[in-house]
Amino acid sequence: MLRTGSDSTVAALYAITLLLVGFGLIMVLSSSSITSYLDDQGFFGGFWRQASFALIGIPLMLIAAAMPVTFWKRWAWVLLGLGIALQLLVFTPLGIEVYGNRNWIQIGGFGAQPSEALKLALVVWVGAVLQRKEPLLGQMRHEIVPIILPGAVIALGVVLLGRDLGTVLIMAAMVFGAMYFGGISWKTLGVTAGGGLLAVVFFVVTSQNRMARLLSHAGETDDYSGLDWQSTHGMWALASGGLFGVGLGNSKAKWSWLPAADNDYIFAIIGEELGLIGALLVIVLFIVLMVVMLRVISRARDRFGRAVVGGIMVWIVGQAFVNIGVVIGVFPVLGVPLPLISAGGTALIACLAAIGVVISIARDGAQYRAELEAAAPTGRRGRGIR
């Protein structure tokens, strides 16, 4: 069950994922070494912590990949309920506030971000609902209920109650991607996008902190020692890298100049140490991951597979480009990490589990193509598969 077999798509998913995780561990080691030492954890403290999460996430990915697609369809509602229940824990005494967002829980020395698990549960649930309601799709009320109302509204709402708009935007894009690849009508997609845009504008203009970050990005502020500190030093780190970088481990920004150097702004350290070449390599890897996932979508057996893989692709690849866009100044600071690379245990484990689901669907798609080929008349199998 865990072998790639002869399917090149499955092998490519494993290869790209493990390459990104390995590269991420190297960059976490480099970017976190100084802050780990200052926190009395030694130079390798951040690295060992991230490596331990990788050792949890990779077996979880293999287990998710070995599960049949019917497992995800059968347990979709339970997974969504569990994800929402975990997210509600942030409003109990277990919840803690980080950088103004109450989106974390702390149990002893272990911290976790439940919204990452909720992302995977939500996208699997959307796919299961679309598959179940397939005969009714094309009617707007059946395309909106229960996916948007009340499903996505509740899931995104419990995250937004913790004031984490960045995560909510990624989840909203993920749901929209799942609906698009799941075959929802353009009319419903347009109404959904319009309503979502109005909601984003409302939540931005009603928050002083969000408006301040937006104005800072627009160049309307000059708060070098405050709001502009991180974005300014991130740009300086990228600029100092040049074409080939200053060398792995030789970053100056990580010496307490760049907050979140191993997390939200790790791409700045990549650009500084490995230069434009290293930064472009990361971008190319995510583009290749997107192309492979598009191939999985084209080969999926049913609407469930297309919707789930499409949503996960928008989540992981889309979040990667949002993170990179923030670092290079295209977007205002949103506080989302670089998937599979940034430090952060819950995010890494959730992304690896999500890719495991994609591999499960890819395997099912390969089996489906084999069934079609076996059923096709002799001499017409190639044409039938195409």
C-alpha positions as CSV (number, residue, x, y, z in Angstrom):
1,M,0.0,0.0,0.0
2,L,2.9,2.4,0.7
3,R,4.8,1.6,-2.6
4,T,4.7,4.1,-5.4
5,G,4.4,1.3,-8.0
6,S,4.8,2.3,-11.6
7,D,2.7,5.5,-11.3
8,S,4.9,8.5,-12.0
9,T,2.4,10.9,-10.5
10,V,2.6,9.3,-7.1
11,A,6.4,9.1,-7.2
12,A,6.5,12.8,-8.2
13,L,4.3,13.8,-5.2
14,Y,6.5,11.9,-2.8
15,A,9.7,13.3,-4.3
16,I,8.7,17.0,-4.4
17,T,7.2,16.8,-0.9
18,L,10.2,15.2,0.7
19,L,12.5,17.6,-1.2
20,L,10.6,20.7,0.1
21,V,10.6,19.3,3.7
22,G,14.3,18.5,3.6
23,F,15.1,21.9,2.2
24,G,12.9,23.5,4.8
25,L,14.7,21.7,7.6
26,I,18.0,23.1,6.4
27,M,16.7,26.6,6.2
28,V,15.0,26.3,9.6
29,L,18.4,25.2,11.0
30,S,20.1,28.2,9.5
31,S,17.4,30.9,10.2
32,S,16.6,29.8,13.8
33,S,20.1,29.1,15.1
34,I,20.7,32.5,16.7
35,T,17.3,33.0,18.3
36,S,17.4,29.4,19.6
37,Y,20.8,30.1,21.2
38,L,19.5,33.3,22.7
39,D,16.5,31.3,24.1
40,D,19.0,28.9,25.8
41,Q,18.0,26.0,23.5
42,G,21.4,25.8,21.7
43,F,22.0,26.5,18.1
44,F,20.1,23.4,17.1
45,G,17.0,23.9,19.3
46,G,14.7,25.1,16.5
47,F,16.0,22.5,14.0
48,W,15.4,19.6,16.4
49,R,11.9,20.8,17.2
50,Q,11.0,21.1,13.5
51,A,12.7,17.7,12.7
52,S,10.6,16.0,15.4
53,F,7.4,17.4,13.7
54,A,8.6,16.1,10.4
55,L,9.2,12.7,11.9
56,I,5.5,12.8,13.0
57,G,4.2,14.2,9.8
58,I,5.9,12.0,7.3
59,P,4.5,8.7,8.7
60,L,1.1,10.4,9.0
61,M,1.4,11.3,5.3
62,L,2.1,7.6,4.5
63,I,-0.8,6.4,6.5
64,A,-3.2,9.0,4.8
65,A,-1.8,7.9,1.4
66,A,-2.5,4.2,2.2
67,M,-6.2,4.9,3.1
68,P,-8.7,4.2,0.4
69,V,-10.7,7.1,-1.0
70,T,-13.9,5.6,0.5
71,F,-12.4,6.2,4.0
72,W,-12.3,10.0,3.5
73,K,-15.8,10.1,2.0
74,R,-17.2,8.0,4.9
75,W,-15.6,10.1,7.7
76,A,-15.8,13.6,6.2
77,W,-18.6,14.8,8.5
78,V,-16.9,13.4,11.6
79,L,-13.6,15.0,10.6
80,L,-15.3,18.4,10.1
81,G,-17.0,18.2,13.5
82,L,-13.7,17.2,15.2
83,G,-11.9,20.1,13.4
84,I,-14.4,22.7,14.6
85,A,-14.3,21.2,18.1
86,L,-10.6,21.5,18.2
87,Q,-10.7,25.1,17.0
88,L,-13.2,26.0,19.7
89,L,-10.5,25.0,22.3
90,V,-8.7,28.3,21.6
91,F,-11.5,30.0,23.5
92,T,-11.0,27.9,26.6
93,P,-8.3,28.3,29.2
94,L,-6.1,26.2,26.9
95,G,-6.1,29.0,24.3
96,I,-3.3,31.5,24.1
97,E,-2.8,34.7,22.1
98,V,0.1,35.1,19.7
99,Y,0.8,38.4,18.0
100,G,-2.8,39.5,18.7
101,N,-4.4,36.4,17.3
102,R,-6.1,33.8,19.6
103,N,-5.5,30.8,17.3
104,W,-3.3,28.6,19.4
105,I,-3.7,26.1,22.3
106,Q,-1.1,25.2,24.8
107,I,-1.0,22.0,26.8
108,G,2.1,21.9,29.0
109,G,5.1,22.5,26.7
110,F,3.2,21.5,23.6
111,G,1.5,24.2,21.4
112,A,-0.7,23.6,18.4
113,Q,-2.8,25.6,15.9
114,P,-6.1,23.8,15.5
115,S,-7.0,25.8,12.4
116,E,-4.4,23.8,10.4
117,A,-6.3,20.6,11.1
118,L,-9.6,22.3,10.3
119,K,-8.3,23.2,6.8
120,L,-7.9,19.6,5.9
121,A,-11.2,18.5,7.5
122,L,-13.1,21.3,5.7
123,V,-11.7,20.5,2.2
124,V,-12.4,16.8,2.6
125,W,-16.0,17.6,3.8
126,V,-16.6,20.0,0.8
127,G,-15.6,17.2,-1.6
128,A,-17.8,14.7,0.1
129,V,-20.8,17.0,0.0
130,L,-20.3,17.8,-3.7
131,Q,-20.1,14.1,-4.5
132,R,-23.3,13.4,-2.5
133,K,-25.2,16.2,-4.1
134,E,-24.0,15.6,-7.6
135,P,-27.5,15.1,-9.2
136,L,-28.6,18.4,-7.7
137,L,-25.7,20.6,-8.8
138,G,-26.5,23.4,-11.2
139,Q,-29.2,24.7,-8.8
140,M,-27.7,27.6,-6.8
141,R,-29.4,26.7,-3.5
142,H,-28.0,23.2,-3.6
143,E,-24.6,24.5,-4.5
144,I,-24.6,27.0,-1.6
145,V,-26.3,24.8,1.0
146,P,-24.6,23.3,3.0
147,I,-21.2,24.1,1.6
148,I,-21.2,27.9,2.2
149,L,-24.2,28.1,4.5
150,P,-23.7,27.0,7.1
151,G,-20.6,24.8,6.6
152,A,-17.8,27.2,5.4
153,V,-19.4,30.2,7.4
154,I,-19.1,28.2,10.6
155,A,-15.6,26.9,10.0
156,L,-14.2,30.2,8.9
157,G,-16.2,32.1,11.6
158,V,-14.7,30.1,14.5
159,V,-11.2,31.0,13.2
160,L,-12.1,34.6,12.6
161,L,-13.3,34.9,16.2
162,G,-9.7,34.5,17.1
163,R,-8.9,37.5,14.8
164,D,-6.7,35.5,12.4
165,L,-7.8,37.0,9.1
166,G,-4.8,35.7,7.2
167,T,-5.7,32.0,7.9
168,V,-9.4,32.8,7.1
169,L,-8.4,34.2,3.7
170,I,-6.4,31.0,2.9
171,M,-9.3,28.8,4.0
172,A,-11.8,30.8,1.9
173,A,-9.6,30.5,-1.2
174,M,-9.3,26.8,-0.5
175,V,-13.1,26.3,-0.3
176,F,-13.5,28.4,-3.5
177,G,-10.8,26.2,-5.2
178,A,-12.6,23.0,-4.2
179,M,-15.9,24.4,-5.5
180,Y,-14.3,25.4,-8.8
181,F,-12.6,22.1,-9.4
182,G,-15.6,20.3,-8.1
183,G,-17.7,21.7,-11.0
184,I,-19.8,24.3,-9.3
185,S,-21.6,26.7,-11.7
186,W,-20.0,30.1,-12.6
187,K,-23.1,31.9,-11.3
188,T,-22.6,30.4,-7.8
189,L,-18.9,31.0,-7.9
190,G,-19.5,34.6,-8.8
191,V,-22.0,35.2,-6.0
192,T,-19.6,33.4,-3.5
193,A,-16.6,35.5,-4.6
194,G,-18.6,38.7,-4.4
195,G,-19.9,37.9,-0.9
196,G,-16.4,36.9,0.3
197,L,-14.9,40.1,-1.1
198,L,-17.4,42.3,0.7
199,A,-16.8,40.4,4.0
200,V,-13.0,40.9,3.7
201,V,-13.5,44.7,3.1
202,F,-15.8,44.8,6.2
203,F,-13.4,43.0,8.5
204,V,-10.4,45.1,7.3
205,V,-12.0,48.5,7.6
206,T,-13.4,47.7,11.1
207,S,-10.0,46.7,12.5
208,Q,-7.5,49.4,13.4
209,N,-4.6,47.0,13.3
210,R,-5.5,45.6,9.8
211,M,-6.1,49.1,8.4
212,A,-2.7,50.1,9.8
213,R,-1.0,47.2,8.1
214,L,-2.8,48.0,4.8
215,L,-1.7,51.6,5.0
216,S,1.8,50.6,5.8
217,H,1.9,48.4,2.7
218,A,0.5,51.3,0.6
219,G,3.3,53.5,1.8
220,E,1.1,55.8,3.8
221,T,3.1,55.3,7.0
222,D,6.7,55.7,7.9
223,D,6.9,53.6,11.1
224,Y,10.3,52.1,10.7
225,S,10.6,51.0,14.3
226,G,7.1,49.7,14.4
227,L,4.8,48.3,11.7
228,D,7.4,48.7,8.9
229,W,10.2,47.0,10.8
230,Q,9.7,43.5,9.6
231,S,8.8,44.2,6.0
232,T,11.7,46.7,5.7
233,H,14.3,44.2,7.0
234,G,12.8,41.5,4.9
235,M,13.4,43.5,1.8
236,W,16.9,44.4,2.9
237,A,17.7,40.7,3.5
238,L,16.5,39.9,-0.1
239,A,18.4,42.8,-1.6
240,S,21.7,41.8,0.1
241,G,21.5,38.3,-1.3
242,G,22.1,39.3,-4.9
243,L,22.2,36.6,-7.5
244,F,24.0,33.8,-5.6
245,G,23.5,34.9,-2.0
246,V,25.9,35.4,0.9
247,G,26.2,31.7,1.6
248,L,24.2,29.2,3.6
249,G,24.3,30.2,7.3
250,N,25.8,33.6,6.7
251,S,22.6,35.7,7.0
252,K,22.9,38.9,8.9
253,A,19.1,39.5,9.2
254,K,18.7,36.4,11.4
255,W,20.8,38.1,14.1
256,S,17.7,39.5,15.8
257,W,17.1,42.0,13.0
258,L,14.2,40.1,11.3
259,P,11.3,38.9,13.4
260,A,9.9,35.5,12.4
261,A,13.0,34.8,10.4
262,D,12.4,31.0,10.6
263,N,8.6,31.3,10.1
264,D,6.7,33.9,8.1
265,Y,9.8,35.5,6.7
266,I,12.0,32.5,6.0
267,F,11.8,33.3,2.3
268,A,13.8,36.4,3.0
269,I,16.5,34.3,4.6
270,I,16.5,32.0,1.6
271,G,16.9,35.0,-0.7
272,E,19.7,36.4,1.5
273,E,21.7,33.2,1.9
274,L,21.0,31.5,-1.5
275,G,20.3,34.6,-3.6
276,L,17.9,34.9,-6.5
277,I,18.9,31.4,-7.7
278,G,17.8,29.8,-4.4
279,A,14.6,31.9,-4.2
280,L,13.6,30.9,-7.8
281,L,14.3,27.3,-7.0
282,V,11.7,27.4,-4.2
283,I,9.2,29.0,-6.6
284,V,9.9,26.4,-9.3
285,L,9.3,23.6,-6.8
286,F,5.9,24.9,-5.8
287,I,5.0,25.3,-9.5
288,V,6.0,21.7,-10.2
289,L,3.9,20.6,-7.2
290,M,1.0,22.5,-8.7
291,V,1.4,20.9,-12.1
292,V,1.5,17.4,-10.6
293,M,-1.6,18.1,-8.6
294,L,-3.4,19.3,-11.7
295,R,-2.5,16.0,-13.3
296,V,-4.0,14.2,-10.3
297,I,-7.2,16.3,-10.8
298,S,-7.4,15.4,-14.5
299,R,-7.1,11.7,-13.6
300,A,-9.4,11.6,-10.6
301,R,-12.2,9.1,-10.6
302,D,-15.0,11.4,-9.5
303,R,-16.0,14.8,-8.4
304,F,-14.8,14.2,-4.8
305,G,-11.2,13.6,-5.9
306,R,-11.2,16.7,-8.2
307,A,-12.6,18.9,-5.5
308,V,-10.4,17.7,-2.7
309,V,-7.2,17.9,-4.7
310,G,-8.1,21.3,-6.1
311,G,-8.8,22.7,-2.7
312,I,-5.5,21.3,-1.2
313,M,-3.6,22.7,-4.2
314,V,-5.0,26.1,-3.6
315,W,-4.3,25.8,0.1
316,I,-0.6,24.7,-0.2
317,V,0.5,26.3,-3.4
318,G,-1.7,29.4,-3.0
319,Q,-0.5,30.0,0.5
320,A,3.1,29.6,-0.7
321,F,2.7,32.4,-3.2
322,V,0.9,34.6,-0.7
323,N,3.7,34.2,1.8
324,I,6.3,35.0,-1.0
325,G,4.2,37.9,-2.1
326,V,4.2,39.3,1.5
327,V,8.0,39.0,1.7
328,I,8.6,40.8,-1.6
329,G,6.1,43.5,-0.8
330,V,3.3,42.5,-3.2
331,F,0.8,41.9,-0.4
332,P,0.4,43.4,3.1
333,V,1.6,41.4,6.1
334,L,-0.9,38.5,6.6
335,G,1.0,36.2,9.0
336,V,0.9,33.0,7.0
337,P,3.9,30.6,6.9
338,L,5.6,29.1,3.8
339,P,4.1,25.6,3.6
340,L,6.5,22.6,4.1
341,I,9.4,25.0,4.7
342,S,8.6,27.5,7.5
343,A,9.1,26.5,11.1
344,G,5.8,25.4,12.7
345,G,4.8,21.9,13.7
346,T,1.1,22.0,13.3
347,A,1.3,23.6,9.8
348,L,3.9,21.0,8.7
349,I,2.0,18.0,10.0
350,A,-1.3,19.3,8.4
351,C,0.3,19.9,5.0
352,L,1.9,16.5,5.0
353,A,-1.4,14.8,5.9
354,A,-3.1,16.8,3.2
355,I,-0.5,15.6,0.6
356,G,-1.2,12.1,1.9
357,V,-4.8,12.5,1.0
358,V,-3.8,13.8,-2.5
359,I,-1.6,10.6,-3.0
360,S,-4.6,8.5,-1.9
361,I,-6.7,10.1,-4.6
362,A,-3.8,9.8,-7.1
363,R,-3.6,6.1,-6.5
364,D,-7.3,5.7,-6.9
365,G,-7.1,7.7,-10.2
366,A,-4.3,5.4,-11.5
367,Q,-6.5,2.4,-10.6
368,Y,-9.4,3.9,-12.4
369,R,-7.4,4.4,-15.6
370,A,-6.2,0.8,-15.4
371,E,-9.9,-0.3,-15.1
372,L,-10.8,1.8,-18.1
373,E,-8.0,0.4,-20.1
374,A,-8.9,-3.2,-19.2
375,A,-12.5,-2.6,-20.2
376,A,-11.7,-0.9,-23.5
377,P,-11.9,-3.0,-26.7
378,T,-8.6,-4.3,-28.0
379,G,-6.9,-1.8,-30.3
380,R,-8.9,1.1,-29.0
381,R,-7.6,1.2,-25.4
382,G,-5.1,4.1,-26.0
383,R,-7.8,6.2,-27.7
384,G,-10.3,5.4,-25.0
385,I,-7.9,6.4,-22.2
386,R,-7.1,9.7,-23.9
